[in-house]
Amino acid sequence: RTPDGVTVIGLYSSDWYVSTSGTEEALGYFPSSPRKLLSMLKDSRVVAGDVVHAAAGVYRGESDLLITGADTTIPACAPIRSGITLMADDGPEMTVIEGEGSTTLDVDNDWKLGPQAVRCVWLADKAKVSGFTLRGGRTRSVAGAHYTCDNSGGGVLGPMNSRLAQAYVENCVISNCASFRGGAARYVTLVNCRIFDNYAQYNSAIAGESRLFGCVADRNVCQNNPVYEYLSIDNCTFGSGNCTATGSQLLCPSSPYKDAWVRNTIALGPVETNKADRGWYQNCFATKASSPCSGLTIVEPARLQIDADYRPIKGMCEA
């Protein structure tokens, strides 16, 4: 133990532990002495490369901004600093981060978007959240404010305007989250996530300006384009319940970002293909497209089928 009371474990530990029953006084070195989630994430001893392990439970009721230089007044239940990983060791079935709706409403509907809203997770550059269910996250919904943090990422928000999407969401379930744009997520990379029943007042109920790998998404609702200006999509399935008033399920990125792609992906709904200079398809299937496109096969809905777990049924996904 050092003269100022720090133990050797505290000096060299890269693993920290939190639980819903954790305390402010606990040091968080072991699962048997967990700290509170928000207190641990704000602790200066936790640095880039460290992993904060969350025990099973529902994490809610505390939130903080903890965002330096970002244009937002919407706090997060789990604001994660650069290079730090927050991991649920028992998985999304047992471990939940729950946001909160606003009492004062920007929009007169049941999603409770407004100034007192709380999103689930905020990620700094190269931060990661893994193994959680993120549910009930909310932001504001101010019409016309398309590129503000306050209006973006009800479930999870990465660094704003980061086309690299180097904030990571892995093995998570994102559900019942809402925002003006990016109902479930914005400016992140999503890996092996299930994205269901989210809402965006404008667009990107599933994700905006993000990368998706091995994800499944369905029953996400917005005005247009549930996946808006994607950076890359690999090995994903988009169900037929992703609803839009207008537009397609997948919208290509804006120029000059022309290196976007969609590979090995199924969309049980329309996709946009008429912006060939903004991206490309490879080994993909959809039930409708804005125009013919190399790498994308248009299939009758009866021939493009998935099972209850959204896996393609062998022999059915073919022209």
Disulfide bonds with the S-S distance in Angstrom:
none
